[in-house]
């Protein structure tokens, strides 16, 4: 595709294949063709304009994954306004932070999130207009259907007005260490990322993808929106991430990206099925084909894992059954990706070589630096933070520590700010320790290792409820003798693969449930280490009170 802006790219696809299906909802019979999507966006754009939205204004989207999202987003793009998604798990205070920081003009909101949106509107000095889906609007608000009643804006005029340096979206980081920052991403950066990722991932026109992670996450925006347009893919929207297993079986995607926890759960399910078979059958290629089909991944040409460290054992398992799972590395500031393992040249444990057009180098302290057209324009309203993020010669400071081998493959060791140094001066990666121990048992849903400036490492563990249920555990899994014995075995097995100083000496199994978007996890299931250590300070101190 030759479009220099996303607006032009959409116009090209609509002209090329107006009646092909672009969008469908999981379990739904209704489909949206490319022409229907474009017409919906054009009408919504006219509706936005009636509310005073103009070029450069911000439009917020507080929605689950559904076909209507695409028209609501692209409608803003047609006006050269800036659409930005807000995590559905956000509190009123978090929504208000985004609204203030972006000077939100309009917020498109689904009915379940309306109370939080109204509360957020009351917290800001410049109230935004609420556009509601699925219920009556509050005073001063309107509905998405009312916006659609307007005569559509002209697509050709929108294409002519768009500029590659316009902002295409702003991604608000999920805030593991403080208030979220707005990452400003242009048409040029996002189209460059979509093209290069898709080329290395060997994408072909007519593929199928599932939109299931929050669209506030840059990886989902890339895969199921910008790349979907770039490679004319069909998108099925899944409104509840917990239904991803069903979605995989219904859609049988040709490309699938997920965070490590999802791959760990898919592995656990597959292993349970294989364990019921004779040993010879477990190694039979026909059995592996059946497992791939049962997972819904039998037609996947490309499968990727990223956003957090993934244990090599997980990746090795999928390679063993014929699914070439490949790690990808990037961040919101680089439009989701900087390195990617080619499907036919995966090196397990590495995140792959740099994508075309990206320069990498390693600083003296081990931090990986990158430069290229995929980089953000800057952090919204934070010029000092933007300046600090770049070197004088334009390399972005990723915050990740790693190495680059002789073939250009990148090996990530940990986040620079998350490296632990024991009281005896030993540098350790908590993420690597956690991944090693988690891989020893599917019962470990989450684990946080603590040991910075301490004499030894301790851990907090949360039991995976699905794995416990599969074992027939009822009630509080943390108190179940069988669960406790299995986790003790997993700790011992994990420690056997770690150096003595890295090993977990004491641990506590918590009876709590950590949910995405809660106190302990970001919406994309990254650990919020500082809030966890603050909340469980008493439990951590108690672990250190016991001599080892």
Secondary structure, 3 states (H helix, E strand, C coil): CCCCCHHHHHHHHHHHCCCCEEEEECCCCCEEEHHHHHHHHHHHHHHHHHCCCCCCCEEEEECCCCHHHHHHHHHHHHCCCEEEECCCCCCHHHHHHHHHHHCEEEEEEEHHHHHHHHHHHCCCCCCCEEEEECCCCCCCCEEHHHHHCCCCCCHHHHHHHCCCCCEEEEEECCCCCCCCCEEEEEHHHHHHHHHHHHHHCCCCCCCEEEECCCCCCHHHHHHHHHHHHHCCCEEEECCCHHHHHHHHHHHCCCEEEEEHHHHHHHHHHHHHHHHCCCHHHHCCHHHHHHHHHHHCCCCCCEEEEECCCCCHHHHHHHHHCCCCCEEEECCHHHCCCCEECCCCCCCCCCCEEECCCCEEEECCCCEEEEECCCCCCEECCCHHHHHHHECCCCCEEEEEEEEECCCCCEEEEEEHHHEEECCCCCEEEHHHHHHHHHCCCCCEEEEEEECCCCCCEEEEEEECHHHHHHCCCCCCHHHCHHHHHHHHHHHHHHHCCCCHHHCEEEEEEECCCCCECCCCECCCCCECHHHHHHHCHHHHHHHHHCCC
